[in-house]
């Protein structure tokens, strides 16, 4: 699961310091952004999602994926912006007839930013740290199917699975290959990507610079700097004043007209996999009762919420599955908005006079707005909501780790994440034995058609059970200076590849 939201590192030039200051300053509004052009350009990227730390196995959050995935760190495979899985550090691989043994041949000539050559031992170490006891990786549960990892030689890695996993190669696209000897990866890095870390000033910016020893095509620009803002208004002002060249994910649809009507900018409406959830703790009363979950879902007008937050962008979904997933089915009619039905379900469950609960709400947009809307909607059917606003760090500890909540708001950014409802230990505690069996059978399927059919059953059952209330699917709106090209527009799983961006 991905969740939204010093001293100089190796020194800084005057130009780099000026770039940091630019994020707080003004500009001409002429479309001529700072940072030069061509191969020596610095691309300034605006974002709301600063990393919590730099390690995606240590709760780094959405921001660390956005900034470092594909840019600083690479995997054996890559998930492209179009959703395809391609070989990256794996030059080739083969699978045994029983589907349990994967043998990978690594690319030759790959070096880490420290200068150390990539070996099979580094891959072994990287896989093992993802499934380690203290790992907070979003793919930990998916990859616990790994039984053993060996590195027979420098360019070969053999992975033995405990059972078949049709999604194994796909899941490997999430695993960063790190130097097995690297230390302090929460604040430093040692990846193989086209950029290396230059400087991270917490609360302000994270700078990347081209890695001259990169094994593949060099980054199209010299530096990429992610600038972080506390709210969408500040982010938009940074774009308008040329403090940044591109916004990774527009969070203020009301502000889009100023860019649409300005020839200096381009507004891109891409495909998102990010779902906003009202996640119930299925272990905690009253949400142990399916009728209560169904009632709450039916009492909230998701379309009205989406319109109030995003205007004409985004879409209702009715389940955990976005249209880009193979097992998508339109389930918006299940537990659709119907206050009369909501009241009847509450009465049937013994809550004719309603009840009260606390909604733990992350403190960044759009959660506070959504929480206020939900509170108003549920009051109409007699339910009282107390909003408890918390930071992303507090959310991770309180909700995700300790399961200490009744209901919460959170966005889930990854594709193909329906399978988490098959894990009773996941933070929302949904526990249906049939769903768990379907998820397990789907993962061991012999064909994608068989996998798809089983996960369609999971999709419908979790929707009917109102395992969560899937409020809406985010739009993916990337706004950029029109002098920029080569930037990603879909941002699947919140990754933002900066290495192809050209500034003319």
C-alpha positions as CSV (number, residue, x, y, z in Angstrom):
1,X,0.0,0.0,0.0
2,X,1.1,3.5,-0.7
3,X,0.1,6.4,1.4
4,X,0.2,10.0,0.4
5,X,2.4,12.2,2.2
6,X,19.8,18.9,7.0
7,X,22.8,19.5,6.2
8,X,23.8,19.7,2.6
9,X,24.2,16.3,1.0
10,X,27.6,16.3,-0.7
11,X,27.6,20.1,-1.0
12,X,25.6,22.5,-3.1
13,X,26.4,24.9,-5.9
14,X,25.1,28.5,-5.9
15,X,22.8,27.5,-8.7
16,X,21.3,24.7,-6.6
17,X,20.8,27.0,-3.7
18,X,19.1,29.5,-6.0
19,X,16.7,26.8,-7.2
20,X,15.6,26.1,-3.6
21,X,15.0,29.8,-3.0
22,X,13.0,30.1,-6.2
23,X,10.3,27.8,-4.8
24,X,9.5,30.6,-2.4
25,X,9.8,33.5,-4.8
26,X,7.9,35.0,-7.7
27,X,8.3,35.0,-11.4
28,X,7.2,36.9,-14.5
29,X,4.4,34.5,-15.5
30,X,5.8,34.5,-19.1
31,X,6.2,30.8,-19.3
32,X,10.0,31.1,-19.2
33,X,10.8,28.9,-16.2
34,X,14.1,28.9,-14.3
35,X,16.8,26.2,-14.6
36,X,18.1,26.5,-18.1
37,X,17.3,24.2,-21.0
38,X,18.5,21.3,-23.0
39,X,20.7,18.6,-21.5
40,X,22.0,20.9,-18.8
41,X,18.5,21.9,-17.7
42,X,17.2,21.6,-14.2
43,X,13.6,20.5,-14.2
44,X,11.6,21.8,-11.2
45,X,8.8,19.5,-10.1
46,X,6.0,20.6,-7.8
47,X,4.4,18.1,-5.4
48,X,2.3,17.9,-2.3
49,X,3.8,14.6,-1.3
50,X,7.1,14.8,0.5
51,X,8.7,11.5,1.5
52,X,8.5,10.5,5.2
53,X,11.9,9.0,4.6
54,X,13.8,7.6,1.6
55,X,13.2,3.9,2.2
56,X,10.2,2.2,0.7
57,X,10.5,-0.7,3.1
58,X,10.4,1.8,6.1
59,X,7.2,3.7,5.6
60,X,8.5,6.3,3.2
61,X,5.0,6.9,1.8
62,X,3.7,8.0,-1.6
63,X,6.3,10.7,-1.8
64,X,9.3,8.4,-1.8
65,X,7.8,6.4,-4.7
66,X,7.1,9.5,-6.7
67,X,10.6,10.9,-6.4
68,X,12.8,7.8,-6.3
69,X,11.1,5.0,-8.1
70,X,12.7,4.6,-11.5
71,X,14.7,7.7,-11.0
72,X,17.1,6.7,-8.3
73,X,16.2,3.1,-7.8
74,X,15.3,0.4,-10.3
75,X,13.9,-3.1,-10.1
76,X,14.4,-6.3,-12.1
77,X,11.3,-5.2,-13.9
78,X,9.6,-1.8,-14.5
79,X,5.9,-0.9,-14.6
80,X,5.7,1.7,-17.4
81,X,3.4,4.7,-17.4
82,X,1.2,2.7,-19.8
83,X,0.9,-0.1,-17.2
84,X,3.1,-2.7,-19.0
85,X,5.7,-4.7,-17.2
86,X,9.1,-4.6,-18.9
87,X,12.5,-6.1,-18.1
88,X,14.9,-3.6,-16.6
89,X,17.8,-4.9,-14.5
90,X,16.8,-8.4,-15.5
91,X,18.2,-9.1,-18.9
92,X,16.2,-12.3,-19.1
93,X,14.5,-14.9,-17.0
94,X,13.0,-18.4,-17.2
95,X,10.4,-20.3,-15.2
96,X,10.4,-24.0,-14.3
97,X,7.7,-26.2,-15.5
98,X,6.0,-26.4,-12.1
99,X,6.0,-22.6,-11.9
100,X,8.0,-22.6,-8.6
101,X,11.5,-21.6,-9.7
102,X,12.4,-18.4,-11.4
103,X,16.0,-17.9,-12.7
104,X,17.0,-14.4,-13.5
105,X,20.0,-13.3,-15.6
106,X,21.1,-9.7,-14.6
107,X,22.3,-7.1,-17.0
108,X,26.0,-6.7,-17.4
109,X,27.8,-3.4,-16.6
110,X,25.3,-2.1,-14.1
111,X,26.8,0.0,-11.2
112,X,25.4,1.5,-8.1
113,X,25.8,5.2,-7.5
114,X,28.6,4.4,-5.1
115,X,30.5,2.7,-7.9
116,X,30.0,-0.9,-6.8
117,X,29.0,-3.3,-9.5
118,X,25.5,-4.9,-9.3
119,X,25.6,-8.6,-8.3
120,X,23.2,-11.4,-7.6
121,X,23.9,-10.9,-3.9
122,X,22.4,-7.4,-4.1
123,X,19.3,-8.7,-5.6
124,X,19.1,-11.5,-3.0
125,X,19.5,-8.9,-0.2
126,X,16.9,-6.6,-1.8
127,X,14.3,-9.3,-2.0
128,X,14.9,-10.5,1.5
129,X,14.6,-7.0,3.0
130,X,11.2,-6.6,1.4
131,X,9.9,-9.7,3.2
132,X,11.8,-9.2,6.4
133,X,9.9,-9.1,9.7
134,X,10.3,-5.3,10.1
135,X,9.5,-4.5,6.5
136,X,6.8,-1.9,5.8
137,X,6.8,-2.6,2.1
138,X,3.5,-2.4,0.3
139,X,4.3,-5.7,-1.4
140,X,5.5,-7.6,1.6
141,X,2.5,-9.9,1.8
142,X,2.5,-10.5,-2.0
143,X,6.1,-11.5,-1.9
144,X,6.0,-13.7,1.2
145,X,5.4,-16.5,-1.3
146,X,9.3,-16.5,-1.7
147,X,10.7,-19.6,-0.1
148,X,14.4,-19.0,-0.9
149,X,16.7,-16.8,-2.9
150,X,20.2,-17.8,-4.0
151,X,22.8,-16.2,-6.2
152,X,24.9,-19.0,-7.9
153,X,27.1,-16.4,-9.5
154,X,27.4,-12.6,-10.0
155,X,24.8,-12.4,-12.8
156,X,22.4,-15.1,-11.8
157,X,19.6,-15.1,-9.2
158,X,17.4,-18.1,-8.5
159,X,14.1,-17.6,-6.6
160,X,12.2,-20.6,-5.3
161,X,8.5,-20.0,-4.4
162,X,6.5,-21.9,-1.8
163,X,3.5,-21.9,-4.3
164,X,2.7,-20.7,-7.7
165,X,2.3,-16.9,-8.1
166,X,1.0,-15.7,-11.4
167,X,1.6,-12.1,-10.3
168,X,5.2,-12.7,-9.2
169,X,6.9,-10.9,-12.0
170,X,4.4,-8.0,-11.8
171,X,5.1,-7.7,-8.0
172,X,8.8,-7.6,-8.6
173,X,8.4,-4.3,-10.5
174,X,7.8,-2.8,-7.0
175,X,11.1,-4.1,-5.5
176,X,14.0,-1.7,-5.5
177,X,17.4,-3.2,-6.0
178,X,19.7,-1.7,-3.4
179,X,23.4,-2.1,-2.7
180,X,23.6,-4.9,-0.1
181,X,26.3,-2.9,1.8
182,X,24.4,0.4,1.9
183,X,23.6,2.0,5.3
184,X,21.1,4.6,6.5
185,X,18.8,4.2,3.5
186,X,16.1,6.3,5.3
187,X,18.2,9.4,4.7
188,X,20.7,8.3,1.9
189,X,20.5,6.1,-1.1
190,X,22.6,3.8,-3.3
191,X,20.6,2.8,-6.4
192,X,21.3,2.0,-10.0
193,X,19.0,4.6,-11.6
194,X,19.7,7.5,-14.0
195,X,19.8,9.9,-11.1
196,X,21.6,10.0,-7.8
197,X,20.5,12.0,-4.8
198,X,22.0,15.5,-4.6
199,X,20.3,17.1,-1.6
200,X,17.2,16.7,0.5
201,X,16.1,19.7,2.5
202,X,13.2,18.4,4.6
203,X,10.1,20.5,4.3
204,X,11.3,22.1,1.1
205,X,12.9,20.2,-1.7
206,X,14.6,16.9,-2.8
207,X,17.2,17.3,-5.6
208,X,18.4,14.6,-8.0
209,X,21.4,14.9,-10.3
210,X,22.3,12.9,-13.4
211,X,24.4,9.8,-12.7
212,X,27.2,9.7,-15.2
213,X,27.9,6.0,-14.7
214,X,24.3,5.0,-15.6
215,X,24.2,1.7,-17.6
216,X,21.3,2.9,-19.9
217,X,20.4,6.1,-21.7
218,X,21.4,9.1,-19.8
219,X,18.7,11.3,-18.2
220,X,17.5,14.0,-20.6
221,X,18.2,16.7,-18.1
222,X,21.0,17.4,-15.7
223,X,19.0,17.8,-12.5
224,X,15.4,17.2,-11.3
225,X,14.3,18.9,-8.2
226,X,11.1,18.0,-6.4
227,X,9.7,21.0,-4.5
228,X,7.2,20.3,-1.7
229,X,4.2,22.5,-0.8
230,X,1.7,22.3,2.0
231,X,-1.5,22.9,-0.1
232,X,-2.7,23.0,-3.6
233,X,-3.0,26.8,-3.7
234,X,0.7,27.2,-2.9
235,X,1.6,24.6,-5.5
236,X,-0.4,26.3,-8.2
237,X,1.1,29.7,-7.4
238,X,4.6,28.1,-7.8
239,X,3.6,26.9,-11.3
240,X,2.2,30.3,-12.2
241,X,5.3,32.1,-11.0
242,X,7.6,29.6,-12.7
243,X,9.1,28.3,-9.5
244,X,8.2,24.9,-10.8
245,X,7.8,23.6,-14.4
246,X,5.3,20.8,-13.7
247,X,2.8,19.7,-11.1
248,X,2.8,15.9,-10.6
249,X,-0.8,15.7,-9.6
250,X,-3.2,18.6,-9.6
251,X,-5.3,18.7,-6.4
252,X,-7.2,21.9,-7.0
253,X,-9.6,21.6,-9.9
254,X,-11.1,25.0,-9.3
255,X,-7.7,26.4,-10.3
256,X,-7.5,24.6,-13.6
257,X,-9.1,27.4,-15.7
258,X,-6.2,29.7,-15.1
259,X,-4.0,27.1,-16.8
260,X,-6.4,26.0,-19.5
261,X,-6.8,29.6,-20.6
262,X,-3.1,30.3,-20.6
263,X,-1.1,29.4,-23.7
264,X,2.0,28.9,-21.5
265,X,0.6,25.7,-19.9
266,X,-0.8,22.3,-20.8
267,X,-3.3,20.5,-18.7
268,X,-3.1,16.7,-19.1
269,X,-5.9,14.4,-17.9
270,X,-4.4,11.0,-17.5
271,X,-5.4,7.7,-16.0
272,X,-5.4,7.2,-12.2
273,X,-5.3,4.1,-10.0
274,X,-5.8,6.1,-6.8
275,X,-9.0,5.4,-4.8
276,X,-10.2,7.5,-1.9
277,X,-11.6,5.1,0.7
278,X,-13.7,5.5,3.8
279,X,-12.1,2.4,5.3
280,X,-14.1,0.7,8.1
281,X,-12.4,-1.3,10.8
282,X,-14.3,-4.5,10.2
283,X,-13.1,-5.7,13.7
284,X,-14.6,-2.8,15.5
285,X,-18.3,-2.3,16.4
286,X,-20.6,-1.2,14.9
287,X,-18.7,-1.9,11.6
288,X,-18.6,-5.6,12.4
289,X,-22.2,-5.6,11.1
290,X,-22.4,-5.7,7.3
291,X,-25.7,-3.8,7.5
292,X,-24.1,-0.9,9.2
293,X,-21.3,-0.7,6.6
294,X,-23.9,-0.9,3.8
295,X,-26.0,1.8,5.5
296,X,-23.0,4.2,5.8
297,X,-22.1,3.6,2.2
298,X,-25.7,4.2,1.0
299,X,-26.0,7.4,3.1
300,X,-23.1,9.1,1.3
301,X,-23.7,10.7,-2.1
302,X,-20.3,9.8,-3.7
303,X,-21.2,11.7,-6.9
304,X,-21.9,14.9,-5.0
305,X,-18.6,14.5,-3.1
306,X,-16.7,13.9,-6.3
307,X,-18.3,17.0,-7.9
308,X,-17.5,19.2,-4.9
309,X,-13.9,18.1,-4.7
310,X,-13.0,17.6,-8.4
311,X,-15.6,19.3,-10.5
312,X,-15.9,17.4,-13.7
313,X,-12.9,15.2,-13.1
314,X,-12.5,11.7,-11.6
315,X,-15.2,9.0,-11.5
316,X,-17.3,7.0,-9.0
317,X,-16.1,3.3,-8.9
318,X,-18.2,1.3,-6.4
319,X,-15.3,-1.0,-5.6
320,X,-11.5,-1.2,-5.1
321,X,-11.0,-1.9,-8.8
322,X,-10.2,0.9,-11.3
323,X,-11.1,0.5,-14.9
324,X,-7.5,-0.1,-15.9
325,X,-7.4,-3.4,-13.9
326,X,-8.2,-6.6,-15.9
327,X,-11.0,-7.6,-13.4
328,X,-12.8,-4.3,-13.5
329,X,-16.6,-4.4,-13.4
330,X,-18.8,-1.3,-12.9
331,X,-20.3,-1.9,-9.4
332,X,-21.4,1.7,-8.6
333,X,-25.0,0.3,-8.4
334,X,-24.1,-1.8,-5.4
335,X,-24.8,0.2,-2.1
336,X,-25.6,3.2,-4.3
337,X,-26.8,6.5,-2.6
338,X,-30.2,5.9,-1.0
339,X,-30.9,7.5,2.4
340,X,-34.2,5.6,2.8
341,X,-32.4,2.3,2.4
342,X,-29.6,3.5,4.7
343,X,-32.1,4.2,7.5
344,X,-33.8,0.8,7.1
345,X,-30.5,-1.0,7.3
346,X,-29.6,0.9,10.4
347,X,-32.9,0.0,12.0
348,X,-32.5,-3.6,11.0
349,X,-29.0,-3.6,12.7
350,X,-30.4,-2.1,15.9
351,X,-29.3,1.5,15.3
352,X,-32.6,3.1,14.5
353,X,-31.5,6.2,16.5
354,X,-28.1,6.1,14.9
355,X,-24.7,5.9,16.6
356,X,-21.5,7.9,16.8
357,X,-17.9,7.1,15.7
358,X,-14.6,8.8,15.3
359,X,-13.2,9.3,11.8
360,X,-9.4,9.4,11.7
361,X,-8.5,11.8,8.9
362,X,-5.1,12.6,7.4
363,X,-4.4,16.3,7.5
364,X,-3.7,16.9,3.8
365,X,-6.1,17.6,0.9
366,X,-8.7,16.3,0.1
367,X,-9.2,14.4,3.3
368,X,-10.4,17.2,5.5
369,X,-12.9,18.3,2.9
370,X,-14.1,14.8,2.4
371,X,-14.4,14.2,6.1
372,X,-16.6,17.3,6.6
373,X,-18.8,16.2,3.7
374,X,-19.2,12.7,5.2
375,X,-20.0,14.1,8.6
376,X,-22.8,16.2,7.0
377,X,-24.2,13.3,5.0
378,X,-24.2,10.8,7.8
379,X,-25.9,13.3,10.2
380,X,-29.0,13.1,7.9
381,X,-29.5,9.5,8.9
382,X,-28.7,10.0,12.5
383,X,-25.0,9.1,12.6
384,X,-22.7,11.5,14.5
385,X,-19.1,11.7,13.2
386,X,-16.2,13.1,15.3
387,X,-13.3,14.1,13.0
388,X,-9.9,13.4,14.4
389,X,-7.2,15.0,12.2
390,X,-3.8,13.3,12.2
391,X,-0.5,13.5,10.4
392,X,0.6,10.8,7.9
393,X,3.1,9.5,10.5
394,X,0.4,9.3,13.1
395,X,-1.9,7.6,10.6
396,X,0.7,4.9,9.8
397,X,1.3,4.1,13.5
398,X,-2.3,4.4,14.8
399,X,-4.3,3.0,11.9
400,X,-2.1,0.9,9.6
401,X,0.2,-0.6,12.2
402,X,-1.8,-0.8,15.4
403,X,-5.3,-1.0,13.9
404,X,-6.4,1.5,16.6
405,X,-9.4,3.1,14.8
406,X,-13.0,2.7,14.0
407,X,-13.0,4.3,10.5
408,X,-10.5,6.3,8.5
409,X,-10.0,8.1,5.3
410,X,-7.1,7.1,3.1
411,X,-6.2,6.9,-0.5
412,X,-4.8,3.7,-2.0
413,X,-2.7,4.5,-5.1
414,X,-1.7,1.1,-6.5
415,X,-3.3,-0.9,-9.3
416,X,-4.3,-4.5,-8.7
417,X,-4.7,-4.0,-4.9
418,X,-8.1,-5.7,-4.6
419,X,-6.2,-8.7,-3.3
420,X,-5.6,-7.0,0.1
421,X,-9.2,-7.9,1.0
422,X,-8.0,-11.5,1.0
423,X,-5.7,-10.8,3.9
424,X,-7.6,-10.8,7.2
425,X,-4.5,-9.2,8.9
426,X,-4.6,-6.1,6.8
427,X,-5.4,-2.9,8.6
428,X,-9.1,-2.8,7.8
429,X,-9.6,-6.4,9.1
430,X,-12.0,-7.7,6.5
431,X,-12.2,-11.4,7.0
432,X,-14.2,-13.5,4.6
433,X,-13.0,-17.1,4.2
434,X,-14.4,-17.4,0.6
435,X,-12.8,-14.2,-0.5
436,X,-9.5,-15.4,1.0
437,X,-9.8,-18.7,-0.9
438,X,-10.6,-16.9,-4.2
439,X,-7.6,-14.6,-3.8
440,X,-5.3,-17.5,-3.1
441,X,-6.7,-19.5,-6.1
442,X,-6.4,-16.5,-8.4
443,X,-2.7,-16.1,-7.5
444,X,-2.1,-19.8,-8.3
445,X,-4.1,-19.7,-11.5
446,X,-2.6,-21.2,-14.6
447,X,-3.9,-18.4,-16.9
448,X,-4.7,-14.8,-16.7
449,X,-8.3,-15.6,-17.8
450,X,-8.7,-17.9,-14.7
451,X,-7.1,-15.2,-12.5
452,X,-9.5,-12.6,-13.9
453,X,-12.6,-14.6,-13.4
454,X,-11.8,-15.3,-9.7
455,X,-10.9,-11.7,-8.9
456,X,-14.2,-10.6,-10.5
457,X,-15.9,-12.7,-7.8
458,X,-13.8,-11.0,-5.1
459,X,-14.6,-7.6,-6.5
460,X,-18.4,-8.2,-6.4
461,X,-18.4,-9.9,-3.0
462,X,-16.4,-7.2,-1.3
463,X,-18.6,-4.6,-2.9
464,X,-21.8,-6.3,-1.7
465,X,-20.3,-6.6,1.8
466,X,-19.3,-2.9,1.8
467,X,-15.9,-4.0,3.1
468,X,-15.0,-0.3,2.6
469,X,-16.8,2.6,1.0
470,X,-14.9,3.4,-2.2
471,X,-15.8,7.1,-2.5
472,X,-14.3,7.8,-5.9
473,X,-11.3,7.3,-8.3
474,X,-9.0,10.3,-8.4
475,X,-8.3,12.0,-11.7
476,X,-4.7,12.2,-12.7
477,X,-4.1,15.8,-13.8
478,X,-0.6,16.8,-14.7
479,X,-0.1,20.5,-15.4
480,X,3.1,21.6,-17.1
481,X,4.8,24.5,-18.6
482,X,4.4,24.2,-22.4
483,X,8.2,24.3,-22.8
484,X,8.3,20.8,-21.2
485,X,8.0,17.5,-22.9
486,X,8.6,13.8,-22.0
487,X,6.9,13.8,-18.6
488,X,4.5,11.0,-17.5
489,X,0.8,11.7,-17.5
490,X,-0.7,8.6,-15.9
491,X,1.5,8.3,-12.8
492,X,0.5,4.7,-12.1
493,X,1.1,3.9,-8.4
494,X,2.3,7.5,-7.9
495,X,5.6,7.0,-9.7
496,X,6.8,10.0,-11.7
497,X,9.6,9.3,-14.1
498,X,11.7,12.5,-14.5
499,X,14.5,11.1,-16.7
500,X,12.8,11.6,-20.0
501,X,11.7,15.2,-19.4
502,X,13.1,17.7,-21.8
503,X,13.1,21.5,-21.2
504,X,13.3,23.6,-24.4
